[in-house]
């Protein structure tokens, strides 16, 4: 092959590879949205196991109600769906949240009717990080909308304003439906009065047990001894409000002062089981 032709072919091949990588569906183009797409897949995959709340919300300055569905896991909001209905169709917006309550993704579908069948006519995918929209893919072809587009800021603010109305309304419904908090609820274990619930702050392995640090529903701190196996669940349980189950167990006596060979024991209440409860209260996503 002529050297000039071969060189031109190599340049063309490299160009095609770069286009494939940086195109809307390419590997590099998708790297910045991988986290949000992971949240989308995780939440929708677990949707059947999440708690669902339904309500209607009318946003300030809007003359109609939006039908709202919210899905949560132990008081942690993971997804909101808003539907605005009229005779021509629906505007559906889905909002997705990470486990730390960060809002990361919004999917909008404008739906119309073809006879008795509802079809999606327009789609938008909007990606957020730390309260700012950094990427917007518009239309069924998912074409990037540049940040300089006049509608970019308007769309970002619209999503955040919608959440500013929806999230407090959802949490207010949770609070109204929740049984009254009983921060003083206790149970007698071995003659000692023990709290039946608490929000786990931290845990640490100690000489005689797993040390569990809680706050009650009024914010007062308390500590309980727990089964050693509980310390292996810190990642899953930290920050959760838990129902506590106790039993009497033998632990090393304080007289031993941590000496491993000491055989003196004492019988104390130990947390041996926990169950995640709805959060007593929570703020909107950051």
C-alpha positions as YAML, in Angstrom:
chain: A
units: angstrom
residues:
- id: 1
  name: UNK
  ca: [0.00, 0.00, 0.00]
- id: 2
  name: UNK
  ca: [1.18, 3.52, -0.77]
- id: 3
  name: UNK
  ca: [2.73, 5.01, 2.47]
- id: 4
  name: UNK
  ca: [0.58, 8.15, 2.21]
- id: 5
  name: UNK
  ca: [-2.59, 6.12, 1.82]
- id: 6
  name: UNK
  ca: [-1.62, 3.86, 4.76]
- id: 7
  name: UNK
  ca: [-0.92, 6.88, 6.95]
- id: 8
  name: UNK
  ca: [-4.26, 8.44, 6.03]
- id: 9
  name: UNK
  ca: [-6.02, 5.16, 6.84]
- id: 10
  name: UNK
  ca: [-4.39, 5.04, 10.29]
- id: 11
  name: UNK
  ca: [-5.43, 8.64, 11.02]
- id: 12
  name: UNK
  ca: [-8.99, 7.87, 9.94]
- id: 13
  name: UNK
  ca: [-9.09, 4.74, 12.13]
- id: 14
  name: UNK
  ca: [-7.87, 6.67, 15.19]
- id: 15
  name: UNK
  ca: [-10.45, 9.36, 14.50]
- id: 16
  name: UNK
  ca: [-13.26, 6.83, 14.33]
- id: 17
  name: UNK
  ca: [-12.18, 5.31, 17.65]
- id: 18
  name: UNK
  ca: [-12.16, 8.73, 19.35]
- id: 19
  name: UNK
  ca: [-15.59, 9.56, 17.96]
- id: 20
  name: UNK
  ca: [-16.92, 6.23, 19.29]
- id: 21
  name: UNK
  ca: [-15.44, 6.84, 22.73]
- id: 22
  name: UNK
  ca: [-16.57, 10.43, 23.15]
- id: 23
  name: UNK
  ca: [-19.96, 10.15, 21.42]
- id: 24
  name: UNK
  ca: [-23.05, 10.34, 23.75]
- id: 25
  name: UNK
  ca: [-23.01, 6.56, 24.19]
- id: 26
  name: UNK
  ca: [-19.23, 6.20, 24.24]
- id: 27
  name: UNK
  ca: [-17.20, 4.95, 27.18]
- id: 28
  name: UNK
  ca: [-15.55, 8.29, 28.01]
- id: 29
  name: UNK
  ca: [-18.76, 10.27, 27.53]
- id: 30
  name: UNK
  ca: [-20.53, 7.98, 30.01]
- id: 31
  name: UNK
  ca: [-17.86, 7.99, 32.71]
- id: 32
  name: UNK
  ca: [-19.19, 11.16, 34.35]
- id: 33
  name: UNK
  ca: [-22.71, 9.71, 34.60]
- id: 34
  name: UNK
  ca: [-21.79, 6.20, 35.76]
- id: 35
  name: UNK
  ca: [-22.63, 6.91, 39.40]
- id: 36
  name: UNK
  ca: [-26.10, 8.26, 38.61]
- id: 37
  name: UNK
  ca: [-26.82, 5.39, 36.24]
- id: 38
  name: UNK
  ca: [-25.77, 2.97, 38.97]
- id: 39
  name: UNK
  ca: [-28.22, 4.59, 41.41]
- id: 40
  name: UNK
  ca: [-30.98, 4.39, 38.78]
- id: 41
  name: UNK
  ca: [-30.39, 0.66, 38.27]
- id: 42
  name: UNK
  ca: [-30.01, -0.08, 41.99]
- id: 43
  name: UNK
  ca: [-33.18, 1.74, 43.04]
- id: 44
  name: UNK
  ca: [-35.40, 0.38, 40.28]
- id: 45
  name: UNK
  ca: [-34.05, -3.10, 40.88]
- id: 46
  name: UNK
  ca: [-35.09, -2.91, 44.54]
- id: 47
  name: UNK
  ca: [-38.33, -0.95, 44.04]
- id: 48
  name: UNK
  ca: [-40.63, -3.81, 45.07]
- id: 49
  name: UNK
  ca: [-38.92, -4.02, 48.47]
- id: 50
  name: UNK
  ca: [-39.04, -0.27, 49.22]
- id: 51
  name: UNK
  ca: [-41.78, 1.50, 51.17]
- id: 52
  name: UNK
  ca: [-44.10, 3.52, 48.92]
- id: 53
  name: UNK
  ca: [-45.94, 6.75, 49.79]
- id: 54
  name: UNK
  ca: [-48.59, 8.43, 47.62]
- id: 55
  name: UNK
  ca: [-49.87, 12.00, 47.87]
- id: 56
  name: UNK
  ca: [-50.85, 15.05, 45.81]
- id: 57
  name: UNK
  ca: [-48.76, 18.23, 45.93]
- id: 58
  name: UNK
  ca: [-49.54, 21.65, 44.50]
- id: 59
  name: UNK
  ca: [-46.39, 23.71, 44.02]
- id: 60
  name: UNK
  ca: [-46.42, 27.47, 44.69]
- id: 61
  name: UNK
  ca: [-47.60, 29.40, 41.66]
- id: 62
  name: UNK
  ca: [-48.96, 26.28, 39.92]
- id: 63
  name: UNK
  ca: [-52.69, 25.86, 39.32]
- id: 64
  name: UNK
  ca: [-52.80, 22.04, 39.41]
- id: 65
  name: UNK
  ca: [-51.80, 19.16, 41.67]
- id: 66
  name: UNK
  ca: [-49.01, 16.74, 40.86]
- id: 67
  name: UNK
  ca: [-49.57, 13.07, 41.71]
- id: 68
  name: UNK
  ca: [-46.53, 12.03, 43.77]
- id: 69
  name: UNK
  ca: [-45.16, 8.58, 44.55]
- id: 70
  name: UNK
  ca: [-42.11, 8.28, 46.81]
- id: 71
  name: UNK
  ca: [-40.04, 5.19, 47.61]
- id: 72
  name: UNK
  ca: [-37.89, 4.95, 50.72]
- id: 73
  name: UNK
  ca: [-35.71, 2.48, 52.62]
- id: 74
  name: UNK
  ca: [-35.90, 2.82, 56.40]
- id: 75
  name: UNK
  ca: [-36.76, 6.52, 56.17]
- id: 76
  name: UNK
  ca: [-34.09, 7.13, 53.49]
- id: 77
  name: UNK
  ca: [-35.66, 8.66, 50.36]
- id: 78
  name: UNK
  ca: [-34.48, 6.92, 47.15]
- id: 79
  name: UNK
  ca: [-36.94, 7.89, 44.39]
- id: 80
  name: UNK
  ca: [-39.78, 10.32, 43.69]
- id: 81
  name: UNK
  ca: [-42.13, 10.17, 40.72]
- id: 82
  name: UNK
  ca: [-44.19, 13.25, 39.83]
- id: 83
  name: UNK
  ca: [-47.03, 13.08, 37.29]
- id: 84
  name: UNK
  ca: [-48.81, 16.14, 35.86]
- id: 85
  name: UNK
  ca: [-51.90, 15.05, 33.95]
- id: 86
  name: UNK
  ca: [-54.05, 16.74, 31.31]
- id: 87
  name: UNK
  ca: [-56.25, 15.69, 28.39]
- id: 88
  name: UNK
  ca: [-53.34, 15.58, 25.96]
- id: 89
  name: UNK
  ca: [-51.15, 13.30, 28.11]
- id: 90
  name: UNK
  ca: [-48.82, 13.26, 31.09]
- id: 91
  name: UNK
  ca: [-45.53, 14.84, 32.06]
- id: 92
  name: UNK
  ca: [-43.68, 12.32, 34.25]
- id: 93
  name: UNK
  ca: [-40.53, 13.29, 36.15]
- id: 94
  name: UNK
  ca: [-38.53, 10.75, 38.17]
- id: 95
  name: UNK
  ca: [-35.94, 11.93, 40.74]
- id: 96
  name: UNK
  ca: [-33.26, 9.59, 42.12]
- id: 97
  name: UNK
  ca: [-31.24, 9.84, 45.34]
- id: 98
  name: UNK
  ca: [-28.12, 8.11, 46.61]
- id: 99
  name: UNK
  ca: [-28.17, 6.44, 50.02]
- id: 100
  name: UNK
  ca: [-26.62, 9.58, 51.53]
- id: 101
  name: UNK
  ca: [-29.68, 11.52, 50.19]
- id: 102
  name: UNK
  ca: [-27.76, 13.32, 47.44]
- id: 103
  name: UNK
  ca: [-30.04, 14.03, 44.43]
- id: 104
  name: UNK
  ca: [-28.20, 12.71, 41.36]
- id: 105
  name: UNK
  ca: [-30.56, 12.15, 38.43]
- id: 106
  name: UNK
  ca: [-33.85, 13.26, 36.90]
- id: 107
  name: UNK
  ca: [-35.65, 11.52, 34.04]
- id: 108
  name: UNK
  ca: [-38.49, 13.35, 32.29]
- id: 109
  name: UNK
  ca: [-40.94, 11.75, 29.86]
- id: 110
  name: UNK
  ca: [-43.61, 13.74, 28.01]
- id: 111
  name: UNK
  ca: [-46.34, 11.26, 27.12]
- id: 112
  name: UNK
  ca: [-49.24, 11.53, 24.69]
- id: 113
  name: UNK
  ca: [-51.92, 9.29, 23.29]
- id: 114
  name: UNK
  ca: [-52.19, 7.26, 20.12]
- id: 115
  name: UNK
  ca: [-55.76, 6.08, 20.32]
- id: 116
  name: UNK
  ca: [-56.05, 4.22, 23.63]
- id: 117
  name: UNK
  ca: [-52.29, 3.67, 23.89]
- id: 118
  name: UNK
  ca: [-50.03, 6.06, 25.80]
- id: 119
  name: UNK
  ca: [-46.65, 6.68, 24.17]
- id: 120
  name: UNK
  ca: [-43.54, 8.65, 25.15]
- id: 121
  name: UNK
  ca: [-42.97, 11.55, 22.77]
- id: 122
  name: UNK
  ca: [-40.08, 13.41, 24.46]
- id: 123
  name: UNK
  ca: [-37.42, 12.29, 26.96]
- id: 124
  name: UNK
  ca: [-34.83, 14.18, 28.98]
- id: 125
  name: UNK
  ca: [-32.02, 12.88, 31.23]
- id: 126
  name: UNK
  ca: [-30.49, 15.36, 33.66]
- id: 127
  name: UNK
  ca: [-27.49, 14.61, 35.90]
- id: 128
  name: UNK
  ca: [-26.73, 16.42, 39.16]
- id: 129
  name: UNK
  ca: [-23.82, 16.60, 41.58]
- id: 130
  name: UNK
  ca: [-23.78, 18.59, 44.84]
- id: 131
  name: UNK
  ca: [-26.97, 20.45, 43.91]
- id: 132
  name: UNK
  ca: [-25.86, 21.44, 40.39]
- id: 133
  name: UNK
  ca: [-26.84, 20.01, 37.02]
- id: 134
  name: UNK
  ca: [-23.69, 19.13, 35.07]
- id: 135
  name: UNK
  ca: [-25.14, 17.24, 32.11]
- id: 136
  name: UNK
  ca: [-28.39, 17.23, 30.14]
- id: 137
  name: UNK
  ca: [-29.20, 14.73, 27.41]
- id: 138
  name: UNK
  ca: [-32.32, 15.71, 25.48]
- id: 139
  name: UNK
  ca: [-34.70, 13.90, 23.19]
- id: 140
  name: UNK
  ca: [-35.08, 10.25, 22.34]
- id: 141
  name: UNK
  ca: [-31.62, 10.39, 20.73]
- id: 142
  name: UNK
  ca: [-30.08, 11.61, 24.04]
- id: 143
  name: UNK
  ca: [-28.33, 14.57, 22.42]
- id: 144
  name: UNK
  ca: [-26.15, 16.66, 24.78]
- id: 145
  name: UNK
  ca: [-27.56, 20.10, 25.58]
- id: 146
  name: UNK
  ca: [-24.65, 22.52, 26.13]
- id: 147
  name: UNK
  ca: [-24.35, 24.41, 29.43]
- id: 148
  name: UNK
  ca: [-24.46, 27.64, 27.46]
- id: 149
  name: UNK
  ca: [-27.98, 26.89, 26.24]
- id: 150
  name: UNK
  ca: [-30.45, 29.42, 27.75]
- id: 151
  name: UNK
  ca: [-32.65, 26.56, 28.97]
- id: 152
  name: UNK
  ca: [-29.86, 24.75, 30.85]
- id: 153
  name: UNK
  ca: [-30.05, 26.84, 34.04]
- id: 154
  name: UNK
  ca: [-33.83, 27.10, 33.82]
- id: 155
  name: UNK
  ca: [-34.21, 23.32, 33.69]
- id: 156
  name: UNK
  ca: [-31.75, 22.78, 36.56]
- id: 157
  name: UNK
  ca: [-33.58, 25.29, 38.75]
- id: 158
  name: UNK
  ca: [-36.94, 23.77, 37.83]
- id: 159
  name: UNK
  ca: [-35.90, 20.33, 39.09]
- id: 160
  name: UNK
  ca: [-34.54, 21.76, 42.35]
- id: 161
  name: UNK
  ca: [-37.63, 23.94, 42.90]
- id: 162
  name: UNK
  ca: [-39.86, 20.91, 42.38]
- id: 163
  name: UNK
  ca: [-37.93, 18.93, 44.99]
- id: 164
  name: UNK
  ca: [-38.12, 21.89, 47.39]
- id: 165
  name: UNK
  ca: [-41.91, 21.42, 47.30]
- id: 166
  name: UNK
  ca: [-42.14, 17.63, 47.11]
- id: 167
  name: UNK
  ca: [-39.62, 16.50, 49.74]
- id: 168
  name: UNK
  ca: [-41.09, 18.45, 52.71]
- id: 169
  name: UNK
  ca: [-44.60, 17.32, 51.73]
- id: 170
  name: UNK
  ca: [-43.47, 13.69, 51.63]
- id: 171
  name: UNK
  ca: [-41.75, 13.93, 55.01]
- id: 172
  name: UNK
  ca: [-44.79, 15.68, 56.49]
- id: 173
  name: UNK
  ca: [-46.96, 12.76, 55.39]
- id: 174
  name: UNK
  ca: [-44.47, 10.31, 56.91]
- id: 175
  name: UNK
  ca: [-44.57, 12.23, 60.19]
- id: 176
  name: UNK
  ca: [-48.38, 12.31, 60.24]
- id: 177
  name: UNK
  ca: [-48.60, 8.57, 59.57]
- id: 178
  name: UNK
  ca: [-45.91, 7.54, 62.05]
- id: 179
  name: UNK
  ca: [-46.93, 6.47, 65.56]
- id: 180
  name: UNK
  ca: [-46.01, 8.97, 68.28]
- id: 181
  name: UNK
  ca: [-42.36, 8.70, 69.25]
- id: 182
  name: UNK
  ca: [-41.80, 6.92, 72.54]
- id: 183
  name: UNK
  ca: [-38.28, 7.93, 73.54]
- id: 184
  name: UNK
  ca: [-38.87, 6.74, 77.08]
- id: 185
  name: UNK
  ca: [-40.09, 3.26, 76.07]
- id: 186
  name: UNK
  ca: [-38.10, 0.76, 78.12]
- id: 187
  name: UNK
  ca: [-38.02, -2.90, 79.03]
- id: 188
  name: UNK
  ca: [-36.79, -4.59, 82.20]
- id: 189
  name: UNK
  ca: [-33.84, -6.93, 81.63]
- id: 190
  name: UNK
  ca: [-32.29, -8.54, 84.69]
- id: 191
  name: UNK
  ca: [-33.73, -5.83, 86.88]
- id: 192
  name: UNK
  ca: [-32.29, -3.04, 84.71]
- id: 193
  name: UNK
  ca: [-34.38, -0.62, 82.64]
- id: 194
  name: UNK
  ca: [-33.26, -0.60, 79.00]
- id: 195
  name: UNK
  ca: [-34.38, 1.51, 76.05]
- id: 196
  name: UNK
  ca: [-36.19, -0.44, 73.34]
- id: 197
  name: UNK
  ca: [-34.97, 1.71, 70.43]
- id: 198
  name: UNK
  ca: [-32.25, 4.14, 69.41]
- id: 199
  name: UNK
  ca: [-30.42, 5.60, 66.42]
- id: 200
  name: UNK
  ca: [-27.01, 3.97, 66.07]
- id: 201
  name: UNK
  ca: [-24.20, 6.54, 66.00]
- id: 202
  name: UNK
  ca: [-21.19, 4.21, 66.10]
- id: 203
  name: UNK
  ca: [-19.93, 0.86, 67.38]
- id: 204
  name: UNK
  ca: [-16.58, -0.54, 68.42]
- id: 205
  name: UNK
  ca: [-15.19, -3.88, 69.53]
- id: 206
  name: UNK
  ca: [-14.24, -3.94, 73.20]
- id: 207
  name: UNK
  ca: [-12.73, -6.45, 75.61]
- id: 208
  name: UNK
  ca: [-16.07, -7.86, 76.74]
- id: 209
  name: UNK
  ca: [-18.60, -6.91, 74.06]
- id: 210
  name: UNK
  ca: [-19.36, -4.73, 71.06]
- id: 211
  name: UNK
  ca: [-19.91, -1.20, 72.42]
- id: 212
  name: UNK
  ca: [-22.98, 0.37, 70.76]
- id: 213
  name: UNK
  ca: [-23.40, 4.17, 70.91]
- id: 214
  name: UNK
  ca: [-26.94, 5.51, 70.33]
- id: 215
  name: UNK
  ca: [-29.09, 8.60, 70.57]
- id: 216
  name: UNK
  ca: [-32.75, 8.32, 71.54]
- id: 217
  name: UNK
  ca: [-35.59, 10.12, 69.75]
- id: 218
  name: UNK
  ca: [-34.95, 13.24, 71.86]
- id: 219
  name: UNK
  ca: [-31.26, 13.31, 71.01]
- id: 220
  name: UNK
  ca: [-29.96, 11.99, 74.35]
- id: 221
  name: UNK
  ca: [-26.87, 9.77, 74.01]
- id: 222
  name: UNK
  ca: [-26.67, 6.30, 75.57]
- id: 223
  name: UNK
  ca: [-24.48, 3.22, 75.25]
- id: 224
  name: UNK
  ca: [-25.26, -0.49, 75.36]
- id: 225
  name: UNK
  ca: [-23.21, -3.66, 75.29]
- id: 226
  name: UNK
  ca: [-23.90, -5.76, 72.21]
- id: 227
  name: UNK
  ca: [-23.13, -9.18, 70.84]
- id: 228
  name: UNK
  ca: [-19.72, -9.19, 69.13]
- id: 229
  name: UNK
  ca: [-21.37, -10.21, 65.84]
- id: 230
  name: UNK
  ca: [-23.19, -6.85, 65.68]
- id: 231
  name: UNK
  ca: [-19.90, -5.01, 65.22]
- id: 232
  name: UNK
  ca: [-19.56, -6.62, 61.79]
- id: 233
  name: UNK
  ca: [-22.74, -4.81, 60.67]
- id: 234
  name: UNK
  ca: [-21.67, -1.21, 61.28]
- id: 235
  name: UNK
  ca: [-21.78, -0.22, 57.61]
- id: 236
  name: UNK
  ca: [-25.38, -1.43, 57.23]
- id: 237
  name: UNK
  ca: [-26.66, -0.14, 60.57]
- id: 238
  name: UNK
  ca: [-24.88, 3.16, 61.29]
- id: 239
  name: UNK
  ca: [-27.31, 6.08, 61.17]
- id: 240
  name: UNK
  ca: [-30.38, 3.82, 61.31]
- id: 241
  name: UNK
  ca: [-33.05, 3.90, 63.99]
- id: 242
  name: UNK
  ca: [-33.17, 0.42, 65.48]
- id: 243
  name: UNK
  ca: [-35.44, -1.66, 67.67]
- id: 244
  name: UNK
  ca: [-33.29, -3.38, 70.30]
- id: 245
  name: UNK
  ca: [-33.65, -6.92, 71.65]
- id: 246
  name: UNK
  ca: [-31.77, -7.93, 74.81]
- id: 247
  name: UNK
  ca: [-30.85, -11.03, 76.77]
- id: 248
  name: UNK
  ca: [-28.78, -11.60, 79.89]
- id: 249
  name: UNK
  ca: [-25.25, -12.80, 79.15]
- id: 250
  name: UNK
  ca: [-22.08, -13.48, 81.10]
- id: 251
  name: UNK
  ca: [-19.22, -11.07, 80.42]
- id: 252
  name: UNK
  ca: [-15.87, -10.63, 82.10]
- id: 253
  name: UNK
  ca: [-16.04, -8.90, 85.48]
- id: 254
  name: UNK
  ca: [-14.83, -5.32, 85.86]
- id: 255
  name: UNK
  ca: [-12.52, -6.64, 88.59]
- id: 256
  name: UNK
  ca: [-10.45, -8.34, 85.87]
- id: 257
  name: UNK
  ca: [-9.50, -4.95, 84.39]
- id: 258
  name: UNK
  ca: [-9.22, -6.56, 80.97]
- id: 259
  name: UNK
  ca: [-6.79, -9.31, 81.99]
- id: 260
  name: UNK
  ca: [-7.40, -12.13, 79.45]
- id: 261
  name: UNK
  ca: [-6.72, -14.96, 81.93]
- id: 262
  name: UNK
  ca: [-9.17, -13.66, 84.53]
- id: 263
  name: UNK
  ca: [-12.19, -15.97, 84.86]
- id: 264
  name: UNK
  ca: [-14.46, -13.76, 86.97]
- id: 265
  name: UNK
  ca: [-17.74, -12.90, 85.25]
- id: 266
  name: UNK
  ca: [-20.88, -10.86, 85.73]
- id: 267
  name: UNK
  ca: [-24.32, -11.18, 84.14]
- id: 268
  name: UNK
  ca: [-25.50, -8.09, 82.22]
- id: 269
  name: UNK
  ca: [-28.11, -7.17, 79.55]
- id: 270
  name: UNK
  ca: [-26.62, -7.44, 76.06]
- id: 271
  name: UNK
  ca: [-28.18, -6.37, 72.74]
- id: 272
  name: UNK
  ca: [-28.45, -9.55, 70.69]
- id: 273
  name: UNK
  ca: [-30.80, -8.44, 67.91]
- id: 274
  name: UNK
  ca: [-31.78, -5.28, 66.04]
- id: 275
  name: UNK
  ca: [-34.47, -4.33, 63.53]
- id: 276
  name: UNK
  ca: [-34.46, -1.22, 61.35]
- id: 277
  name: UNK
  ca: [-37.31, 1.19, 62.20]
- id: 278
  name: UNK
  ca: [-38.65, 4.22, 60.27]
- id: 279
  name: UNK
  ca: [-36.66, 7.35, 61.03]
- id: 280
  name: UNK
  ca: [-38.19, 9.52, 63.73]
- id: 281
  name: UNK
  ca: [-37.48, 12.64, 61.65]
- id: 282
  name: UNK
  ca: [-35.30, 13.60, 58.71]
- id: 283
  name: UNK
  ca: [-34.44, 16.63, 56.58]
- id: 284
  name: UNK
  ca: [-34.64, 17.00, 52.80]
- id: 285
  name: UNK
  ca: [-31.85, 15.76, 50.56]
- id: 286
  name: UNK
  ca: [-28.82, 18.04, 50.47]
...
